[in-house]
Amino acid sequence: MYSMKFLLLVFLAIIVSSCSSNKPSFTSMSELELAEYNRGLPPEKQVFCLQEADSSTYIRRRSCQSFEDWVQQNERAAMTLDVLNSRPSFSLPSSIQDGPARN
């Protein structure tokens, strides 16, 4: 009884996962296949791939996104850098700014 329910759940999970992945896998496409896919699409929807190496490894991996997604990712990264590089808006007391008092 339980094995029948388990098999039914596994079967349904396989069906749902196969139905939801109707997007092509761009990382496994060749350059020619990617060019064919991009043909007729507006420039912001075209998919571009880059070979990237993570900062913690020298292993390069292929990363593919639409031009629109690349722009959004770069904007988020720029905003993050702006936040990290901004100066605090509060001021320090003058005793701390000027350093220790000298005699």
C-alpha positions as CSV (number, residue, x, y, z in Angstrom):
1,M,0.0,0.0,0.0
2,Y,2.7,2.5,1.0
3,S,5.0,1.5,-1.9
4,M,2.1,2.1,-4.3
5,K,1.6,5.6,-2.9
6,F,5.4,6.2,-3.0
7,L,5.6,5.1,-6.6
8,L,2.7,7.4,-7.5
9,L,4.3,10.4,-5.8
10,V,7.6,9.7,-7.6
11,F,5.9,9.4,-11.0
12,L,4.0,12.7,-10.4
13,A,7.2,14.4,-9.4
14,I,8.9,13.3,-12.6
15,I,6.0,14.5,-14.7
16,V,5.8,17.9,-13.0
17,S,9.6,18.4,-13.2
18,S,9.7,17.5,-16.9
19,C,6.8,19.8,-17.7
20,S,8.2,22.8,-15.9
21,S,11.6,22.6,-17.7
22,N,10.6,23.6,-21.2
23,K,13.4,26.2,-21.3
24,P,16.3,25.0,-23.4
25,S,19.7,24.5,-21.6
26,F,21.8,27.2,-23.0
27,T,25.0,26.1,-21.3
28,S,25.0,22.8,-23.3
29,M,24.3,24.6,-26.7
30,S,27.0,25.1,-29.2
31,E,27.7,28.6,-30.5
32,L,25.9,27.7,-33.8
33,E,22.8,26.4,-31.9
34,L,22.9,29.6,-29.7
35,A,23.0,31.8,-32.8
36,E,20.1,29.9,-34.3
37,Y,18.1,30.4,-31.1
38,N,18.9,34.1,-31.0
39,R,17.8,34.6,-34.6
40,G,14.8,36.8,-34.8
41,L,14.8,37.7,-31.1
42,P,15.1,41.3,-30.0
43,P,18.6,42.2,-28.8
44,E,17.5,42.4,-25.1
45,K,16.1,38.9,-25.2
46,Q,19.1,37.3,-27.0
47,V,21.1,34.9,-24.9
48,F,24.9,35.3,-24.4
49,C,27.3,33.0,-22.7
50,L,30.6,33.8,-20.9
51,Q,33.3,31.5,-19.6
52,E,33.7,32.6,-15.9
53,A,36.1,31.5,-13.2
54,D,35.0,31.9,-9.6
55,S,37.4,33.9,-7.4
56,S,38.0,30.8,-5.3
57,T,39.0,28.5,-8.2
58,Y,40.6,28.4,-11.6
59,I,37.9,26.1,-13.0
60,R,36.0,28.0,-15.6
61,R,32.3,27.4,-16.1
62,R,30.0,28.6,-18.8
63,S,27.3,31.0,-17.7
64,C,24.4,31.9,-20.1
65,Q,21.8,34.6,-19.7
66,S,19.8,37.0,-21.8
67,F,21.3,40.5,-22.3
68,E,18.5,41.9,-20.2
69,D,19.5,39.6,-17.3
70,W,23.2,40.4,-17.7
71,V,22.4,44.2,-17.4
72,Q,20.2,43.6,-14.3
73,Q,23.0,41.5,-12.7
74,N,25.6,44.2,-13.4
75,E,23.3,46.9,-12.0
76,R,22.8,44.9,-8.8
77,A,26.6,44.4,-8.5
78,A,27.2,48.1,-9.0
79,M,24.6,49.0,-6.3
80,T,26.3,46.5,-3.9
81,L,29.7,48.1,-4.6
82,D,28.2,51.6,-4.1
83,V,26.8,50.6,-0.7
84,L,30.1,48.9,0.4
85,N,32.2,51.9,-0.8
86,S,30.0,54.6,0.7
87,R,31.2,56.6,3.7
88,P,29.1,56.4,6.9
89,S,26.7,59.4,7.2
90,F,27.4,59.9,10.9
91,S,30.3,62.0,12.2
92,L,32.7,61.0,14.9
93,P,33.2,63.1,18.0
94,S,36.1,65.6,17.6
95,S,38.1,63.8,20.3
96,I,38.2,60.7,18.2
97,Q,38.8,62.5,14.9
98,D,41.6,64.6,16.2
99,G,43.4,61.7,17.9
100,P,44.8,61.6,21.4
101,A,45.5,65.0,23.1
102,R,49.1,66.0,23.1
103,N,50.8,67.8,26.0
